[in-house]
Amino acid sequence: MALTLNQVLLIILTITAVVAAVFLVRFLIQLRRTAREAEHTLAKAQELMDGFKVIEAKINSSLDDVGQVLQTSKKAAAGLTEITGFLTTRFIRPSARFLPFLIPLVRIGLQQLKKRKEKNHGG
């Protein structure tokens, strides 16, 4: 039985359509797998983003605490500066004129204490 040209072309077109359909089906299956994996990846990314939000909140609260500590430290430093300035202007500078007399007296007193310790300990 001889095939006509139309029948041969119809067979070729049918085979081509079947091959194209097979490739299309395989492509769609692979596309569905890829979409499923993308959904899983997106869900994991969303979980990670939630974890990052928790970490960010903790860091922000820690930074707020550090800011409060810094403000308290500034206040303490300012207070110490005021106290130091007060002591310098009210006590140390006015008493500086007596230092040439006080230093030798303190030195003599320390020597006397050292001699007493040596006598008491038998040294």
BELMO-V524141 format. One record per pair of residues at least 12 apart in sequence whose ideal C-beta (glycine too) atoms are under 6 Angstrom apart, sorted by the first residue. I is the first residue (numbers start at 1). J is the second residue. Records with the same first field share a line. If there is no record, write none. Layout:
I->J / J
This chain:
none
